[in-house]
Amino acid sequence: METLQFKTTIKCSGCIEKVTPYLNETVGENNWEVDLQNPQKVLTIPGSDQIKSSEVVDALAKAGYKAEKI
């Protein structure tokens, strides 16, 4: 199983609240997390064999944020 990681423009818990419906719809509820302590605000999606990077980037774009696969 591949773990996807993205550098994001998510900055705070309010941002996480805003992207939650988009990410839950795309990758599943409780199947992702954002490390706000990391300077790159890394979004991690564990065990994501069925999910394409572009789907995650698109979901965040719909919420008004940017993501870049790392």
The first five atom37 places (N, CA, C, CB, O) and aatype in JSON, in Angstrom:
{
  "aatype": [12, 6, 16, 10, 5, 13, 11, 16, 16, 9, 11, 4, 15, 7, 4, 9, 6, 11, 19, 16, 14, 18, 10, 2, 6, 16, 19, 7, 6, 2, 2, 17, 6, 19, 3, 10, 5, 2, 14, 5, 11, 19, 10, 16, 9, 14, 7, 15, 3, 5, 9, 11, 15, 15, 6, 19, 19, 3, 0, 10, 0, 11, 0, 7, 18, 11, 0, 6, 11, 9],
  "atom_mask": [
    [1, 1, 1, 1, 1],
    [1, 1, 1, 1, 1],
    [1, 1, 1, 1, 1],
    [1, 1, 1, 1, 1],
    [1, 1, 1, 1, 1],
    [1, 1, 1, 1, 1],
    [1, 1, 1, 1, 1],
    [1, 1, 1, 1, 1],
    [1, 1, 1, 1, 1],
    [1, 1, 1, 1, 1],
    [1, 1, 1, 1, 1],
    [1, 1, 1, 1, 1],
    [1, 1, 1, 1, 1],
    [1, 1, 1, 0, 1],
    [1, 1, 1, 1, 1],
    [1, 1, 1, 1, 1],
    [1, 1, 1, 1, 1],
    [1, 1, 1, 1, 1],
    [1, 1, 1, 1, 1],
    [1, 1, 1, 1, 1],
    [1, 1, 1, 1, 1],
    [1, 1, 1, 1, 1],
    [1, 1, 1, 1, 1],
    [1, 1, 1, 1, 1],
    [1, 1, 1, 1, 1],
    [1, 1, 1, 1, 1],
    [1, 1, 1, 1, 1],
    [1, 1, 1, 0, 1],
    [1, 1, 1, 1, 1],
    [1, 1, 1, 1, 1],
    [1, 1, 1, 1, 1],
    [1, 1, 1, 1, 1],
    [1, 1, 1, 1, 1],
    [1, 1, 1, 1, 1],
    [1, 1, 1, 1, 1],
    [1, 1, 1, 1, 1],
    [1, 1, 1, 1, 1],
    [1, 1, 1, 1, 1],
    [1, 1, 1, 1, 1],
    [1, 1, 1, 1, 1],
    [1, 1, 1, 1, 1],
    [1, 1, 1, 1, 1],
    [1, 1, 1, 1, 1],
    [1, 1, 1, 1, 1],
    [1, 1, 1, 1, 1],
    [1, 1, 1, 1, 1],
    [1, 1, 1, 0, 1],
    [1, 1, 1, 1, 1],
    [1, 1, 1, 1, 1],
    [1, 1, 1, 1, 1],
    [1, 1, 1, 1, 1],
    [1, 1, 1, 1, 1],
    [1, 1, 1, 1, 1],
    [1, 1, 1, 1, 1],
    [1, 1, 1, 1, 1],
    [1, 1, 1, 1, 1],
    [1, 1, 1, 1, 1],
    [1, 1, 1, 1, 1],
    [1, 1, 1, 1, 1],
    [1, 1, 1, 1, 1],
    [1, 1, 1, 1, 1],
    [1, 1, 1, 1, 1],
    [1, 1, 1, 1, 1],
    [1, 1, 1, 0, 1],
    [1, 1, 1, 1, 1],
    [1, 1, 1, 1, 1],
    [1, 1, 1, 1, 1],
    [1, 1, 1, 1, 1],
    [1, 1, 1, 1, 1],
    [1, 1, 1, 1, 1]
  ],
  "atom_positions": [
    [[0.83, -1.19, 0.0], [0.0, 0.0, 0.0], [0.87, 1.25, 0.0], [-0.94, 0.0, 1.2], [1.82, 1.35, 0.77]],
    [[0.54, 2.16, -0.85], [1.3, 3.4, -0.99], [0.7, 4.48, -0.07], [1.3, 3.88, -2.46], [-0.51, 4.6, 0.06]],
    [[1.58, 5.24, 0.54], [1.16, 6.4, 1.33], [1.45, 7.64, 0.51], [1.88, 6.45, 2.73], [2.58, 7.85, 0.07]],
    [[0.43, 8.46, 0.3], [0.6, 9.71, -0.44], [0.89, 10.84, 0.53], [-0.65, 10.03, -1.28], [0.3, 10.9, 1.61]],
    [[1.79, 11.73, 0.15], [2.08, 12.91, 0.96], [2.13, 14.13, 0.05], [3.41, 12.75, 1.75], [2.64, 14.07, -1.07]],
    [[1.59, 15.24, 0.56], [1.52, 16.48, -0.2], [1.96, 17.64, 0.67], [0.1, 16.71, -0.74], [1.62, 17.71, 1.85]],
    [[2.7, 18.56, 0.09], [2.98, 19.85, 0.71], [1.76, 20.71, 0.4], [4.34, 20.49, 0.17], [1.34, 20.79, -0.76]],
    [[1.18, 21.37, 1.41], [-0.07, 22.1, 1.2], [0.02, 23.55, 1.68], [-1.21, 21.4, 1.93], [1.0, 23.96, 2.31]],
    [[-1.02, 24.31, 1.35], [-1.14, 25.68, 1.84], [-2.12, 25.75, 3.02], [-1.61, 26.62, 0.7], [-2.56, 26.84, 3.39]],
    [[-2.45, 24.61, 3.59], [-3.3, 24.56, 4.78], [-2.48, 25.09, 5.95], [-3.83, 23.09, 5.06], [-1.35, 24.65, 6.17]],
    [[-3.03, 26.05, 6.7], [-2.24, 26.71, 7.74], [-2.74, 26.51, 9.17], [-2.19, 28.16, 7.45], [-1.96, 26.62, 10.12]],
    [[-4.01, 26.21, 9.34], [-4.55, 26.18, 10.7], [-5.73, 25.22, 10.81], [-4.98, 27.6, 11.13], [-6.14, 24.61, 9.82]],
    [[-6.26, 25.09, 12.01], [-7.39, 24.19, 12.23], [-8.63, 24.68, 11.47], [-7.7, 24.07, 13.73], [-9.47, 23.87, 11.07]],
    [[-8.75, 25.98, 11.28], [-9.86, 26.5, 10.48], [-9.77, 26.06, 9.03], [0.0, 0.0, 0.0], [-10.77, 25.75, 8.39]],
    [[-8.54, 26.03, 8.52], [-8.31, 25.55, 7.16], [-8.68, 24.07, 7.05], [-6.83, 25.76, 6.74], [-9.31, 23.64, 6.08]],
    [[-8.29, 23.31, 8.06], [-8.61, 21.88, 8.07], [-10.12, 21.68, 8.06], [-7.98, 21.18, 9.3], [-10.63, 20.81, 7.37]],
    [[-10.82, 22.49, 8.84], [-12.28, 22.42, 8.88], [-12.87, 22.67, 7.49], [-12.85, 23.43, 9.9], [-13.84, 22.03, 7.09]],
    [[-12.29, 23.61, 6.76], [-12.77, 23.95, 5.43], [-12.52, 22.83, 4.41], [-12.12, 25.24, 4.95], [-13.37, 22.57, 3.56]],
    [[-11.36, 22.17, 4.5], [-11.05, 21.12, 3.51], [-11.65, 19.76, 3.86], [-9.56, 20.98, 3.36], [-11.71, 18.87, 3.01]],
    [[-12.09, 19.59, 5.1], [-12.59, 18.29, 5.55], [-13.65, 17.68, 4.65], [-13.14, 18.42, 6.94], [-13.51, 16.52, 4.27]],
    [[-14.72, 18.4, 4.28], [-15.73, 17.75, 3.42], [-15.16, 17.32, 2.06], [-16.9, 18.7, 3.18], [-15.56, 16.28, 1.53]],
    [[-14.26, 18.09, 1.52], [-13.67, 17.76, 0.21], [-12.77, 16.53, 0.31], [-12.86, 18.97, -0.33], [-12.84, 15.63, -0.53]],
    [[-11.93, 16.5, 1.33], [-11.04, 15.34, 1.48], [-11.8, 14.09, 1.89], [-9.95, 15.65, 2.51], [-11.49, 12.99, 1.42]],
    [[-12.79, 14.23, 2.77], [-13.58, 13.06, 3.16], [-14.28, 12.45, 1.95], [-14.62, 13.46, 4.24], [-14.36, 11.22, 1.84]],
    [[-14.78, 13.28, 1.06], [-15.46, 12.79, -0.14], [-14.47, 12.09, -1.07], [-16.17, 13.94, -0.87], [-14.81, 11.1, -1.71]],
    [[-13.26, 12.61, -1.15], [-12.26, 12.09, -2.09], [-11.52, 10.87, -1.57], [-11.27, 13.17, -2.43], [-11.36, 9.89, -2.3]],
    [[-11.07, 10.91, -0.31], [-10.22, 9.83, 0.2], [-10.85, 9.04, 1.35], [-8.91, 10.41, 0.67], [-10.3, 8.03, 1.77]],
    [[-11.99, 9.49, 1.84], [-12.67, 8.78, 2.91], [-12.46, 9.44, 4.27], [0.0, 0.0, 0.0], [-11.41, 10.02, 4.55]],
    [[-13.47, 9.34, 5.09], [-13.43, 9.93, 6.42], [-12.36, 9.26, 7.27], [-14.8, 9.82, 7.11], [-12.18, 8.05, 7.21]],
    [[-11.66, 10.05, 8.06], [-10.61, 9.56, 8.95], [-9.5, 8.81, 8.22], [-11.2, 8.65, 10.01], [-8.84, 7.95, 8.8]],
    [[-9.29, 9.13, 6.95], [-8.26, 8.46, 6.15], [-7.18, 9.44, 5.71], [-8.89, 7.8, 4.92], [-6.47, 9.2, 4.73]],
    [[-7.05, 10.55, 6.43], [-6.05, 11.55, 6.09], [-5.74, 12.38, 7.31], [-6.53, 12.44, 4.92], [-6.52, 12.43, 8.26]],
    [[-4.57, 13.04, 7.28], [-4.23, 13.97, 8.35], [-3.25, 15.01, 7.83], [-3.63, 13.22, 9.56], [-2.48, 14.75, 6.9]],
    [[-3.29, 16.19, 8.45], [-2.39, 17.27, 8.1], [-1.53, 17.57, 9.31], [-3.18, 18.54, 7.63], [-2.03, 17.78, 10.41]],
    [[-0.22, 17.58, 9.1], [0.73, 17.89, 10.17], [0.96, 19.4, 10.18], [2.07, 17.11, 9.98], [1.77, 19.91, 9.4]],
    [[0.25, 20.11, 11.05], [0.38, 21.56, 11.12], [1.7, 21.99, 11.76], [-0.78, 22.15, 11.91], [2.1, 23.15, 11.64]],
    [[2.39, 21.07, 12.44], [3.68, 21.38, 13.06], [4.8, 21.41, 12.02], [4.0, 20.36, 14.15], [5.82, 22.07, 12.23]],
    [[4.62, 20.71, 10.92], [5.61, 20.66, 9.85], [5.52, 21.97, 9.05], [5.39, 19.41, 8.92], [4.42, 22.39, 8.7]],
    [[6.64, 22.62, 8.77], [6.61, 23.88, 8.0], [5.95, 23.74, 6.62], [8.02, 24.4, 7.83], [5.43, 24.71, 6.08]],
    [[5.98, 22.53, 6.06], [5.36, 22.3, 4.74], [3.88, 21.91, 4.87], [6.12, 21.21, 3.98], [3.22, 21.67, 3.86]],
    [[3.37, 21.83, 6.1], [1.95, 21.47, 6.34], [1.58, 20.23, 5.54], [1.0, 22.66, 5.96], [0.7, 20.27, 4.67]],
    [[2.25, 19.13, 5.84], [2.16, 17.9, 5.05], [0.84, 17.18, 5.29], [3.32, 16.98, 5.38], [0.47, 16.86, 6.43]],
    [[0.15, 16.92, 4.2], [-1.07, 16.1, 4.19], [-0.64, 14.68, 3.89], [-2.13, 16.62, 3.12], [0.03, 14.43, 2.88]],
    [[-1.01, 13.74, 4.75], [-0.67, 12.33, 4.57], [-1.94, 11.52, 4.41], [0.17, 11.8, 5.76], [-2.9, 11.65, 5.17]],
    [[-1.93, 10.66, 3.39], [-3.05, 9.75, 3.13], [-2.47, 8.35, 3.09], [-3.81, 10.11, 1.78], [-1.87, 7.95, 2.09]],
    [[-2.65, 7.58, 4.18], [-2.07, 6.24, 4.24], [-2.86, 5.23, 3.41], [-1.99, 5.76, 5.68], [-4.07, 5.35, 3.25]],
    [[-2.16, 4.23, 2.89], [-2.79, 3.12, 2.19], [-3.72, 3.55, 1.08], [0.0, 0.0, 0.0], [-4.88, 3.13, 1.04]],
    [[-3.22, 4.38, 0.18], [-4.09, 5.0, -0.81], [-3.87, 4.47, -2.22], [-3.88, 6.49, -0.8], [-3.7, 5.25, -3.16]],
    [[-3.86, 3.16, -2.38], [-3.65, 2.56, -3.7], [-4.72, 2.95, -4.72], [-3.6, 1.05, -3.56], [-4.44, 3.03, -5.92]],
    [[-5.93, 3.18, -4.25], [-7.04, 3.46, -5.16], [-7.21, 4.95, -5.46], [-8.33, 2.91, -4.58], [-8.06, 5.32, -6.26]],
    [[-6.42, 5.79, -4.83], [-6.58, 7.23, -4.95], [-5.45, 7.81, -5.79], [-6.62, 7.9, -3.55], [-4.28, 7.51, -5.57]],
    [[-5.82, 8.65, -6.74], [-4.82, 9.31, -7.6], [-4.43, 10.65, -6.98], [-5.37, 9.51, -9.04], [-5.26, 11.34, -6.39]],
    [[-3.17, 10.99, -7.12], [-2.66, 12.27, -6.61], [-3.47, 13.44, -7.15], [-1.19, 12.46, -6.97], [-3.79, 14.38, -6.42]],
    [[-3.81, 13.37, -8.43], [-4.53, 14.47, -9.06], [-5.91, 14.67, -8.42], [-4.69, 14.2, -10.56], [-6.39, 15.8, -8.37]],
    [[-6.54, 13.6, -7.93], [-7.84, 13.73, -7.27], [-7.72, 14.52, -5.98], [-8.44, 12.35, -6.99], [-8.58, 15.34, -5.66]],
    [[-6.64, 14.28, -5.25], [-6.41, 14.99, -3.98], [-6.11, 16.46, -4.26], [-5.24, 14.34, -3.19], [-6.65, 17.34, -3.59]],
    [[-5.25, 16.72, -5.24], [-4.92, 18.1, -5.61], [-6.18, 18.84, -6.04], [-3.86, 18.12, -6.75], [-6.39, 19.99, -5.65]],
    [[-7.03, 18.2, -6.84], [-8.28, 18.81, -7.3], [-9.23, 19.09, -6.14], [-8.96, 17.91, -8.32], [-9.87, 20.13, -6.1]],
    [[-9.33, 18.15, -5.19], [-10.21, 18.33, -4.04], [-9.78, 19.54, -3.21], [-10.23, 17.07, -3.17], [-10.61, 20.33, -2.79]],
    [[-8.48, 19.67, -2.99], [-7.99, 20.82, -2.24], [-8.18, 22.12, -3.02], [-6.5, 20.64, -1.89], [-8.47, 23.16, -2.43]],
    [[-8.02, 22.06, -4.32], [-8.23, 23.26, -5.15], [-9.68, 23.73, -5.05], [-7.87, 22.97, -6.63], [-9.94, 24.93, -4.99]],
    [[-10.63, 22.8, -5.02], [-12.04, 23.16, -4.87], [-12.29, 23.87, -3.54], [-12.93, 21.91, -4.96], [-13.17, 24.73, -3.44]],
    [[-11.51, 23.51, -2.53], [-11.65, 24.13, -1.21], [-10.86, 25.43, -1.12], [-11.18, 23.16, -0.12], [-10.97, 26.16, -0.13]],
    [[-10.05, 25.74, -2.15], [-9.3, 26.98, -2.18], [-7.86, 26.86, -1.7], [0.0, 0.0, 0.0], [-7.25, 27.86, -1.32]],
    [[-7.32, 25.64, -1.71], [-5.95, 25.41, -1.25], [-5.13, 24.73, -2.33], [-5.94, 24.55, 0.04], [-5.67, 24.15, -3.28]],
    [[-3.82, 24.83, -2.18], [-2.91, 24.19, -3.13], [-2.22, 23.01, -2.47], [-1.86, 25.21, -3.66], [-2.01, 22.98, -1.25]],
    [[-1.87, 22.03, -3.3], [-1.13, 20.86, -2.81], [-0.16, 20.43, -3.89], [-2.1, 19.69, -2.42], [-0.44, 20.52, -5.09]],
    [[0.99, 19.95, -3.43], [2.02, 19.47, -4.34], [2.54, 18.16, -3.78], [3.18, 20.52, -4.52], [2.96, 18.09, -2.62]],
    [[2.51, 17.1, -4.59], [2.97, 15.78, -4.13], [4.46, 15.83, -3.78], [2.7, 14.7, -5.2], [5.27, 16.41, -4.5]],
    [[4.79, 15.2, -2.66], [6.2, 15.11, -2.26], [6.63, 13.68, -2.13], [6.45, 15.85, -0.94], [7.79, 13.4, -1.81]]
  ]
}
